[in-house]
Amino acid sequence: MKLFQQLLVAPAALGLMAPMAANAADLDIKGVSDYSASSEQVTSISQFQDVYPTDWAYQALSNLIERYGCVAGYPSGSYLGNRAMTRFEAAALLNACLDRITEVTDELRRLLNEFEQELAILKGRVDGLEARVGELEATQFSTTTKLVGQTSFVIGANSYSGDAEQGLMDGLYPTNAWDRDAEPNAWAGSLGKTEDITQGVARILGWGDDWEAKRDLLVADKKTDIATDILGYTGNYRYGGADTKRSEAAAAVSGATVFNYDLRLELNTSFTGKDLLKTRLRAGNFGDSPYGGNGYVGLDAMEVAFGESGKSDEVKVDRLWYQFPLGEEFTVTAGAMVRQDNMLAVWPSNYPAETVIDFFTYAGAPGAYNLAKGGGAGIWWDDNDSGWSISASYLSANADDGNPSSGGIATDGAGSNATAQIAYADERWGAAAAYNYASTDNGVGLYAGNGTPLANQYQKFGPTNSFALSAWWAPENNGWFPSISAGWGINTTTPNDREGLFGLSADDLIDSAQSQSWYVALQWEDAFVEGNVLGLAGGQPTFVTNLSLDNDFEDAYELVTGENASDHVADGNYAFELWYKFQVTDNISVTPAVYYLSRPYGMLTEGNGSGDDDDSFSNLGGLVRTTFKF
């Protein structure tokens, strides 16, 4: 108890003891006088013979003796703490303590007078510092730019297996797959051009030798180079022919071990401390790599893949957008090179900590979360207290093009992409529902890395409406329980009147096409070693689930193939990945991974497009990704 508090208690204590005070005649005046005049001041409580640490007032008495030196005992070395205290004894004790306070006060006054000038200088300096701190708080932020970089090295290879033949219908694979089939050349002259039309028709419908008698039913424009104009056929690869196994053709094109890199340099600039100007420069050499989505199998594309074929190592502006708060709960994002997910308040997945196969980075719904990129803007509302958020955005993949048929904003050729999302998220779990409209032309929609060839082809026929449901959960503590992420998406494409196949418009061929996708992913943080991460994911990349042909085209297709296309859609496929991330240092990680694609060509696994489940073609691959962050 502090001295001042003890002194405050003293009058009350004296008042309480007053009724017990002895008469003056009973007092030992001489003993009190001796107590008051004692010259042997006690300096330690241990000098008292009758005071023990177990006494309830031991600590208080020790403080008065050793801190303030204002307690004295009887000449016999006793304190007699259990004896009643007389008023005279109380007065003597109080007087001794007050004398001590007076001594301390006098010393403080002397020191104050001695250092008066220094204290005045110190006070002035403190006042000056307070003024400067106030000024800094008022203008505490200045424009700053922070450089953040990431470099990824990827070395890996693929192996292929299966008995499916590529046939005449090899989907989007740019080869002369029919080179060993001499029959098509016989019809080149009769169709008024080269064999491309004959071969193209055979590629698309998989008629094989049976197409001859039926060709005039569907080929309205005999001079249309279907192979080149529709499928992007270039004729730059010649391997095998119609009866060549896909596994052999794939190995010939994409079977080598590759070593690629991806470099990202981000300049994050803020002008107020609350806004962000994002500039990302990117370079890579995945243009001719299987991991760039340009090999025989597109679904083995990686998220880090960057680089166009024949244009490796070029540095390009990959992101350029500005984000700022609007009030307390709204955020606006706009830019000439902004991606769909940059305009979402919540990304609906906790997976992955390290990306491998690109499909597993779309929250299970590449249709709704197609990560389209271009010029656009978005806004989101985020109630931090409740965890709810709503996001809305629009972008044009070709906003820089002034030709309304191939670019612009909100034009027929804009490559429009509009997204709306409602989400809930807290520290451990979240869920989201999203809707997306994509014109699916001029760079917007699915690509080889997140859908089967058939799903990708049909999405190009017209605008697509996509819906997604996604959710994730993470355990409170890292350990044996993984975080779980799951998502599902459904897409409906309605064809427009643009040119489709055989000189016909797309809506003359099909009424609608529906596709779906889903995934489930597990991720163990601090797996086996603190800082390391284990990931496992499985799902189905976008595959066609329902195909409704136009009635007239349906009749022609059934006449040619003997089958009903609407009832014969077998585009299903599965994808799996397993990886382990070694966090070598805070800035370096090494991630070995394996992946398996059960049927990456879907319904086109067998070259004739029959969708026969007995026809097999699969892709098993492995890679090691090393990532440097700075």
VENZI-V383741 format. One record per residue. N is the residue number from 1. RES is the residue in one small letter. PSI is psi in whole degrees, 0 to 359 (* if undefined). D_FIRST is the distance of its C-alpha to the first C-alpha in Angstrom with 2 decimals. Layout:
# VENZI-V383741
n: <N | N>
res: <RES | RES>
psi: <PSI | PSI>
d_first: <D_FIRST | D_FIRST>
This chain:
# VENZI-V383741
n: <1 | 2 | 3 | 4 | 5 | 6 | 7 | 8 | 9 | 10 | 11 | 12 | 13 | 14 | 15 | 16 | 17 | 18 | 19 | 20 | 21 | 22 | 23 | 24 | 25 | 26 | 27 | 28 | 29 | 30 | 31 | 32 | 33 | 34 | 35 | 36 | 37 | 38 | 39 | 40 | 41 | 42 | 43 | 44 | 45 | 46 | 47 | 48 | 49 | 50 | 51 | 52 | 53 | 54 | 55 | 56 | 57 | 58 | 59 | 60 | 61 | 62 | 63 | 64 | 65 | 66 | 67 | 68 | 69 | 70 | 71 | 72 | 73 | 74 | 75 | 76 | 77 | 78 | 79 | 80 | 81 | 82 | 83 | 84 | 85 | 86 | 87 | 88 | 89 | 90 | 91 | 92 | 93 | 94 | 95 | 96 | 97 | 98 | 99 | 100 | 101 | 102 | 103 | 104 | 105 | 106 | 107 | 108 | 109 | 110 | 111 | 112 | 113 | 114 | 115 | 116 | 117 | 118 | 119 | 120 | 121 | 122 | 123 | 124 | 125 | 126 | 127 | 128 | 129 | 130 | 131 | 132 | 133 | 134 | 135 | 136 | 137 | 138 | 139 | 140 | 141 | 142 | 143 | 144 | 145 | 146 | 147 | 148 | 149 | 150 | 151 | 152 | 153 | 154 | 155 | 156 | 157 | 158 | 159 | 160 | 161 | 162 | 163 | 164 | 165 | 166 | 167 | 168 | 169 | 170 | 171 | 172 | 173 | 174 | 175 | 176 | 177 | 178 | 179 | 180 | 181 | 182 | 183 | 184 | 185 | 186 | 187 | 188 | 189 | 190 | 191 | 192 | 193 | 194 | 195 | 196 | 197 | 198 | 199 | 200 | 201 | 202 | 203 | 204 | 205 | 206 | 207 | 208 | 209 | 210 | 211 | 212 | 213 | 214 | 215 | 216 | 217 | 218 | 219 | 220 | 221 | 222 | 223 | 224 | 225 | 226 | 227 | 228 | 229 | 230 | 231 | 232 | 233 | 234 | 235 | 236 | 237 | 238 | 239 | 240 | 241 | 242 | 243 | 244 | 245 | 246 | 247 | 248 | 249 | 250 | 251 | 252 | 253 | 254 | 255 | 256 | 257 | 258 | 259 | 260 | 261 | 262 | 263 | 264 | 265 | 266 | 267 | 268 | 269 | 270 | 271 | 272 | 273 | 274 | 275 | 276 | 277 | 278 | 279 | 280 | 281 | 282 | 283 | 284 | 285 | 286 | 287 | 288 | 289 | 290 | 291 | 292 | 293 | 294 | 295 | 296 | 297 | 298 | 299 | 300 | 301 | 302 | 303 | 304 | 305 | 306 | 307 | 308 | 309 | 310 | 311 | 312 | 313 | 314 | 315 | 316 | 317 | 318 | 319 | 320 | 321 | 322 | 323 | 324 | 325 | 326 | 327 | 328 | 329 | 330 | 331 | 332 | 333 | 334 | 335 | 336 | 337 | 338 | 339 | 340 | 341 | 342 | 343 | 344 | 345 | 346 | 347 | 348 | 349 | 350 | 351 | 352 | 353 | 354 | 355 | 356 | 357 | 358 | 359 | 360 | 361 | 362 | 363 | 364 | 365 | 366 | 367 | 368 | 369 | 370 | 371 | 372 | 373 | 374 | 375 | 376 | 377 | 378 | 379 | 380 | 381 | 382 | 383 | 384 | 385 | 386 | 387 | 388 | 389 | 390 | 391 | 392 | 393 | 394 | 395 | 396 | 397 | 398 | 399 | 400 | 401 | 402 | 403 | 404 | 405 | 406 | 407 | 408 | 409 | 410 | 411 | 412 | 413 | 414 | 415 | 416 | 417 | 418 | 419 | 420 | 421 | 422 | 423 | 424 | 425 | 426 | 427 | 428 | 429 | 430 | 431 | 432 | 433 | 434 | 435 | 436 | 437 | 438 | 439 | 440 | 441 | 442 | 443 | 444 | 445 | 446 | 447 | 448 | 449 | 450 | 451 | 452 | 453 | 454 | 455 | 456 | 457 | 458 | 459 | 460 | 461 | 462 | 463 | 464 | 465 | 466 | 467 | 468 | 469 | 470 | 471 | 472 | 473 | 474 | 475 | 476 | 477 | 478 | 479 | 480 | 481 | 482 | 483 | 484 | 485 | 486 | 487 | 488 | 489 | 490 | 491 | 492 | 493 | 494 | 495 | 496 | 497 | 498 | 499 | 500 | 501 | 502 | 503 | 504 | 505 | 506 | 507 | 508 | 509 | 510 | 511 | 512 | 513 | 514 | 515 | 516 | 517 | 518 | 519 | 520 | 521 | 522 | 523 | 524 | 525 | 526 | 527 | 528 | 529 | 530 | 531 | 532 | 533 | 534 | 535 | 536 | 537 | 538 | 539 | 540 | 541 | 542 | 543 | 544 | 545 | 546 | 547 | 548 | 549 | 550 | 551 | 552 | 553 | 554 | 555 | 556 | 557 | 558 | 559 | 560 | 561 | 562 | 563 | 564 | 565 | 566 | 567 | 568 | 569 | 570 | 571 | 572 | 573 | 574 | 575 | 576 | 577 | 578 | 579 | 580 | 581 | 582 | 583 | 584 | 585 | 586 | 587 | 588 | 589 | 590 | 591 | 592 | 593 | 594 | 595 | 596 | 597 | 598 | 599 | 600 | 601 | 602 | 603 | 604 | 605 | 606 | 607 | 608 | 609 | 610 | 611 | 612 | 613 | 614 | 615 | 616 | 617 | 618 | 619 | 620 | 621 | 622 | 623 | 624 | 625 | 626 | 627 | 628 | 629 | 630>
res: <m | k | l | f | q | q | l | l | v | a | p | a | a | l | g | l | m | a | p | m | a | a | n | a | a | d | l | d | i | k | g | v | s | d | y | s | a | s | s | e | q | v | t | s | i | s | q | f | q | d | v | y | p | t | d | w | a | y | q | a | l | s | n | l | i | e | r | y | g | c | v | a | g | y | p | s | g | s | y | l | g | n | r | a | m | t | r | f | e | a | a | a | l | l | n | a | c | l | d | r | i | t | e | v | t | d | e | l | r | r | l | l | n | e | f | e | q | e | l | a | i | l | k | g | r | v | d | g | l | e | a | r | v | g | e | l | e | a | t | q | f | s | t | t | t | k | l | v | g | q | t | s | f | v | i | g | a | n | s | y | s | g | d | a | e | q | g | l | m | d | g | l | y | p | t | n | a | w | d | r | d | a | e | p | n | a | w | a | g | s | l | g | k | t | e | d | i | t | q | g | v | a | r | i | l | g | w | g | d | d | w | e | a | k | r | d | l | l | v | a | d | k | k | t | d | i | a | t | d | i | l | g | y | t | g | n | y | r | y | g | g | a | d | t | k | r | s | e | a | a | a | a | v | s | g | a | t | v | f | n | y | d | l | r | l | e | l | n | t | s | f | t | g | k | d | l | l | k | t | r | l | r | a | g | n | f | g | d | s | p | y | g | g | n | g | y | v | g | l | d | a | m | e | v | a | f | g | e | s | g | k | s | d | e | v | k | v | d | r | l | w | y | q | f | p | l | g | e | e | f | t | v | t | a | g | a | m | v | r | q | d | n | m | l | a | v | w | p | s | n | y | p | a | e | t | v | i | d | f | f | t | y | a | g | a | p | g | a | y | n | l | a | k | g | g | g | a | g | i | w | w | d | d | n | d | s | g | w | s | i | s | a | s | y | l | s | a | n | a | d | d | g | n | p | s | s | g | g | i | a | t | d | g | a | g | s | n | a | t | a | q | i | a | y | a | d | e | r | w | g | a | a | a | a | y | n | y | a | s | t | d | n | g | v | g | l | y | a | g | n | g | t | p | l | a | n | q | y | q | k | f | g | p | t | n | s | f | a | l | s | a | w | w | a | p | e | n | n | g | w | f | p | s | i | s | a | g | w | g | i | n | t | t | t | p | n | d | r | e | g | l | f | g | l | s | a | d | d | l | i | d | s | a | q | s | q | s | w | y | v | a | l | q | w | e | d | a | f | v | e | g | n | v | l | g | l | a | g | g | q | p | t | f | v | t | n | l | s | l | d | n | d | f | e | d | a | y | e | l | v | t | g | e | n | a | s | d | h | v | a | d | g | n | y | a | f | e | l | w | y | k | f | q | v | t | d | n | i | s | v | t | p | a | v | y | y | l | s | r | p | y | g | m | l | t | e | g | n | g | s | g | d | d | d | d | s | f | s | n | l | g | g | l | v | r | t | t | f | k | f>
psi: <133 | 155 | 316 | 321 | 322 | 321 | 326 | 325 | 334 | 311 | 320 | 319 | 320 | 322 | 321 | 326 | 350 | 316 | 337 | 358 | 143 | 158 | 152 | 329 | 335 | 353 | 146 | 84 | 324 | 320 | 321 | 318 | 318 | 321 | 315 | 326 | 5 | 131 | 352 | 79 | 134 | 131 | 351 | 141 | 340 | 348 | 344 | 131 | 339 | 21 | 129 | 154 | 340 | 349 | 141 | 335 | 17 | 313 | 321 | 317 | 321 | 319 | 316 | 324 | 306 | 333 | 318 | 343 | 38 | 25 | 133 | 156 | 187 | 156 | 337 | 357 | 15 | 153 | 331 | 56 | 340 | 359 | 145 | 141 | 128 | 165 | 325 | 317 | 320 | 319 | 320 | 316 | 316 | 319 | 319 | 320 | 321 | 323 | 320 | 320 | 320 | 319 | 316 | 318 | 317 | 321 | 319 | 319 | 321 | 318 | 321 | 317 | 322 | 324 | 25 | 317 | 317 | 321 | 323 | 318 | 317 | 319 | 320 | 320 | 321 | 318 | 321 | 319 | 321 | 320 | 318 | 321 | 319 | 320 | 319 | 321 | 325 | 327 | 55 | 345 | 137 | 157 | 124 | 152 | 128 | 132 | 126 | 129 | 154 | 130 | 131 | 130 | 133 | 124 | 129 | 176 | 163 | 151 | 152 | 149 | 164 | 162 | 4 | 141 | 145 | 338 | 200 | 343 | 95 | 29 | 232 | 7 | 119 | 78 | 165 | 70 | 344 | 14 | 330 | 1 | 106 | 345 | 317 | 327 | 336 | 341 | 4 | 312 | 322 | 337 | 2 | 7 | 229 | 187 | 357 | 320 | 311 | 312 | 321 | 315 | 316 | 321 | 314 | 314 | 348 | 36 | 333 | 220 | 348 | 353 | 339 | 310 | 345 | 359 | 321 | 347 | 326 | 338 | 94 | 320 | 100 | 352 | 4 | 124 | 83 | 317 | 321 | 311 | 325 | 313 | 355 | 29 | 132 | 344 | 27 | 6 | 133 | 107 | 121 | 205 | 206 | 327 | 11 | 136 | 142 | 323 | 323 | 318 | 320 | 317 | 325 | 332 | 319 | 24 | 355 | 154 | 135 | 157 | 112 | 166 | 157 | 131 | 127 | 127 | 119 | 132 | 108 | 111 | 136 | 139 | 337 | 351 | 347 | 345 | 175 | 126 | 113 | 125 | 120 | 128 | 140 | 146 | 155 | 173 | 40 | 5 | 322 | 17 | 148 | 328 | 353 | 4 | 14 | 8 | 194 | 325 | 119 | 335 | 352 | 14 | 146 | 154 | 328 | 356 | 130 | 141 | 135 | 154 | 127 | 1 | 39 | 155 | 10 | 133 | 127 | 157 | 115 | 335 | 142 | 100 | 162 | 135 | 135 | 152 | 148 | 94 | 203 | 335 | 355 | 147 | 134 | 136 | 132 | 147 | 162 | 344 | 73 | 144 | 156 | 313 | 343 | 345 | 19 | 135 | 329 | 132 | 124 | 49 | 149 | 5 | 143 | 160 | 335 | 122 | 143 | 265 | 133 | 323 | 324 | 7 | 9 | 19 | 29 | 0 | 75 | 343 | 308 | 318 | 68 | 357 | 39 | 152 | 139 | 207 | 129 | 189 | 157 | 163 | 145 | 152 | 131 | 111 | 99 | 332 | 320 | 338 | 356 | 149 | 152 | 131 | 145 | 139 | 160 | 140 | 158 | 126 | 342 | 43 | 341 | 355 | 125 | 353 | 115 | 342 | 344 | 1 | 203 | 187 | 128 | 35 | 175 | 330 | 18 | 336 | 53 | 147 | 113 | 134 | 141 | 138 | 139 | 133 | 155 | 136 | 135 | 199 | 333 | 341 | 165 | 166 | 153 | 149 | 137 | 150 | 140 | 137 | 126 | 132 | 347 | 33 | 164 | 42 | 5 | 136 | 199 | 162 | 179 | 338 | 354 | 17 | 163 | 162 | 322 | 317 | 318 | 319 | 314 | 333 | 342 | 352 | 345 | 182 | 148 | 132 | 126 | 145 | 149 | 144 | 128 | 152 | 159 | 157 | 142 | 138 | 158 | 322 | 142 | 146 | 225 | 340 | 125 | 163 | 151 | 129 | 140 | 150 | 154 | 142 | 150 | 140 | 138 | 121 | 128 | 115 | 150 | 190 | 16 | 165 | 131 | 257 | 152 | 28 | 2 | 154 | 159 | 323 | 352 | 347 | 311 | 152 | 322 | 158 | 135 | 139 | 159 | 168 | 159 | 164 | 157 | 133 | 141 | 142 | 123 | 112 | 148 | 41 | 118 | 316 | 138 | 131 | 338 | 158 | 138 | 133 | 143 | 131 | 151 | 153 | 190 | 113 | 161 | 125 | 148 | 129 | 338 | 135 | 119 | 108 | 155 | 145 | 314 | 318 | 327 | 317 | 318 | 319 | 318 | 325 | 320 | 314 | 341 | 12 | 156 | 117 | 324 | 332 | 2 | 60 | 112 | 69 | 6 | 152 | 163 | 150 | 141 | 148 | 148 | 129 | 160 | 123 | 116 | 116 | 92 | 311 | 183 | 337 | 356 | 132 | 150 | 127 | 102 | 145 | 151 | 151 | 158 | 130 | 114 | 327 | 64 | 339 | 356 | 231 | 338 | 15 | 310 | 131 | 339 | 1 | 20 | 338 | 19 | 120 | 343 | 343 | 128 | 145 | 121 | 164 | 119 | 129 | 161 | 150 | 165 | 123 | 127 | 126 | 132 | 127 | 139 | *>
d_first: <0.00 | 3.79 | 6.54 | 8.38 | 6.48 | 6.53 | 10.05 | 10.96 | 10.44 | 12.42 | 15.77 | 15.64 | 15.00 | 17.84 | 19.98 | 19.68 | 20.63 | 23.41 | 26.04 | 25.49 | 25.84 | 28.86 | 31.89 | 32.27 | 35.13 | 33.06 | 30.35 | 30.48 | 30.37 | 31.24 | 28.25 | 25.85 | 27.72 | 27.52 | 23.73 | 23.43 | 26.05 | 25.08 | 25.84 | 24.51 | 20.89 | 18.87 | 17.83 | 16.96 | 15.77 | 19.11 | 20.88 | 20.18 | 23.02 | 21.69 | 18.20 | 18.40 | 16.44 | 17.59 | 15.81 | 13.41 | 10.76 | 11.62 | 8.63 | 6.35 | 9.55 | 10.22 | 7.42 | 8.78 | 12.17 | 12.55 | 10.68 | 11.52 | 14.31 | 14.25 | 14.70 | 18.26 | 20.16 | 23.65 | 26.59 | 27.37 | 24.32 | 22.76 | 19.50 | 20.99 | 17.86 | 20.16 | 21.92 | 21.71 | 20.07 | 22.57 | 22.13 | 23.30 | 20.71 | 17.93 | 19.71 | 19.96 | 16.28 | 15.44 | 18.34 | 17.31 | 13.95 | 15.97 | 18.54 | 16.24 | 15.22 | 18.95 | 19.80 | 17.64 | 19.09 | 22.54 | 22.26 | 21.35 | 24.30 | 26.55 | 25.77 | 26.33 | 29.61 | 30.64 | 30.14 | 31.11 | 34.28 | 32.76 | 30.06 | 32.90 | 34.87 | 31.99 | 31.46 | 35.19 | 35.24 | 32.45 | 34.43 | 37.51 | 35.95 | 34.79 | 38.37 | 39.84 | 37.58 | 38.66 | 42.26 | 41.94 | 40.46 | 43.39 | 45.95 | 44.19 | 47.27 | 50.51 | 53.59 | 53.17 | 55.43 | 54.30 | 56.85 | 56.61 | 59.30 | 60.60 | 63.54 | 65.02 | 67.67 | 69.63 | 72.18 | 73.94 | 77.19 | 78.85 | 81.31 | 83.53 | 85.44 | 87.65 | 91.30 | 91.37 | 93.95 | 93.22 | 96.59 | 97.72 | 94.60 | 91.81 | 89.54 | 87.92 | 88.62 | 90.70 | 93.51 | 97.22 | 96.64 | 100.24 | 101.91 | 103.78 | 105.06 | 108.37 | 109.18 | 107.28 | 109.32 | 112.43 | 111.12 | 109.92 | 113.12 | 113.50 | 110.11 | 110.95 | 108.30 | 106.90 | 105.72 | 102.17 | 102.76 | 104.21 | 101.45 | 98.77 | 99.99 | 100.08 | 96.55 | 95.10 | 96.85 | 97.58 | 101.15 | 102.47 | 106.27 | 106.48 | 105.58 | 109.10 | 110.73 | 107.80 | 106.79 | 108.62 | 106.85 | 103.55 | 104.24 | 104.80 | 104.51 | 106.28 | 105.33 | 101.55 | 100.08 | 97.71 | 96.54 | 95.44 | 94.48 | 92.73 | 91.24 | 90.79 | 93.28 | 93.87 | 96.08 | 94.26 | 93.99 | 96.77 | 95.99 | 97.90 | 99.14 | 98.94 | 98.87 | 96.23 | 93.11 | 89.95 | 88.14 | 90.72 | 90.64 | 86.83 | 86.76 | 89.34 | 87.26 | 83.62 | 83.68 | 82.57 | 79.13 | 77.49 | 74.71 | 73.25 | 70.34 | 68.40 | 66.48 | 64.16 | 62.57 | 60.37 | 59.39 | 56.51 | 56.22 | 53.79 | 54.10 | 51.11 | 48.80 | 49.81 | 53.53 | 55.53 | 58.95 | 60.12 | 62.94 | 64.02 | 66.71 | 68.27 | 70.93 | 72.33 | 75.49 | 75.62 | 78.72 | 81.13 | 78.72 | 78.73 | 75.00 | 75.89 | 77.69 | 81.04 | 82.31 | 84.50 | 81.49 | 79.24 | 76.46 | 75.18 | 73.95 | 70.41 | 67.80 | 67.47 | 71.24 | 72.29 | 75.56 | 79.01 | 82.11 | 83.66 | 80.76 | 78.17 | 75.63 | 75.79 | 72.52 | 72.24 | 69.85 | 68.56 | 65.95 | 65.52 | 63.47 | 60.81 | 57.98 | 55.74 | 53.55 | 55.03 | 52.21 | 49.28 | 51.29 | 54.67 | 55.78 | 59.22 | 61.02 | 64.38 | 66.42 | 69.85 | 68.95 | 66.44 | 66.36 | 65.95 | 62.61 | 61.12 | 61.38 | 59.68 | 56.09 | 55.89 | 57.97 | 58.70 | 58.16 | 55.62 | 58.49 | 59.28 | 56.74 | 59.82 | 63.13 | 66.37 | 69.15 | 69.12 | 69.84 | 66.45 | 64.69 | 66.10 | 63.93 | 67.09 | 68.88 | 70.69 | 72.63 | 69.75 | 67.56 | 70.43 | 68.30 | 71.00 | 70.53 | 71.92 | 71.39 | 69.39 | 66.26 | 63.81 | 60.87 | 58.19 | 55.67 | 52.43 | 49.88 | 46.81 | 44.99 | 47.77 | 49.30 | 52.81 | 55.07 | 58.67 | 60.70 | 64.16 | 66.20 | 69.71 | 71.26 | 74.71 | 75.51 | 78.18 | 76.67 | 77.98 | 81.61 | 83.54 | 86.30 | 85.57 | 87.48 | 85.25 | 82.03 | 80.21 | 77.59 | 78.46 | 82.08 | 84.31 | 83.72 | 80.05 | 78.71 | 76.35 | 73.22 | 71.07 | 67.98 | 65.68 | 62.71 | 60.12 | 57.21 | 53.91 | 51.37 | 47.79 | 45.97 | 47.94 | 51.27 | 53.71 | 57.25 | 59.81 | 63.25 | 65.48 | 68.91 | 70.94 | 74.29 | 76.08 | 79.53 | 79.85 | 82.04 | 81.67 | 78.71 | 76.73 | 76.50 | 76.64 | 77.67 | 78.81 | 75.26 | 74.21 | 77.39 | 80.77 | 83.81 | 85.12 | 81.88 | 81.68 | 85.35 | 85.27 | 82.19 | 84.27 | 86.74 | 84.64 | 81.24 | 78.76 | 76.18 | 73.34 | 70.51 | 67.57 | 64.85 | 62.08 | 58.76 | 56.19 | 53.22 | 50.72 | 48.50 | 44.74 | 44.57 | 47.26 | 49.14 | 52.30 | 52.50 | 54.21 | 54.01 | 57.13 | 59.12 | 62.34 | 64.74 | 68.19 | 70.56 | 73.93 | 76.34 | 79.50 | 81.98 | 84.61 | 87.44 | 88.72 | 92.20 | 91.70 | 93.95 | 93.22 | 95.75 | 99.53 | 99.66 | 98.19 | 95.08 | 92.05 | 92.32 | 95.89 | 94.58 | 91.49 | 89.95 | 86.42 | 84.50 | 81.24 | 78.88 | 75.57 | 72.87 | 69.72 | 67.23 | 64.37 | 62.01 | 59.30 | 56.76 | 54.34 | 51.46 | 50.20 | 53.31 | 53.34 | 51.39 | 48.46 | 49.88 | 53.42 | 55.11 | 57.98 | 60.21 | 63.08 | 65.09 | 68.32 | 70.32 | 73.54 | 74.16 | 75.96 | 79.23 | 81.92 | 81.81 | 84.46 | 87.38 | 89.60 | 92.77 | 95.01 | 97.81 | 100.60 | 98.76 | 97.75 | 101.43 | 102.35 | 99.57 | 100.65 | 104.25 | 103.43 | 100.92 | 101.85 | 98.19 | 96.04 | 93.28 | 90.97 | 91.05 | 90.85 | 87.52 | 85.99 | 83.62 | 80.66 | 78.81 | 75.53 | 73.14 | 70.44 | 68.09 | 65.71 | 63.53 | 60.61 | 58.55 | 57.26 | 54.43 | 55.21 | 52.69 | 50.77 | 53.99 | 56.80 | 57.92 | 61.06 | 62.40 | 65.43 | 67.01 | 70.01 | 71.61 | 74.55 | 76.73 | 78.97 | 81.49 | 80.66 | 84.03 | 83.66 | 86.94 | 88.59 | 87.95 | 91.67 | 93.49 | 95.62 | 92.59 | 93.42 | 89.83 | 91.08 | 88.09 | 90.13 | 90.11 | 87.16 | 85.51 | 81.96 | 79.73 | 77.34 | 75.33 | 72.60 | 70.66 | 67.78 | 65.70 | 63.54 | 61.19 | 59.56 | 56.95 | 55.67>
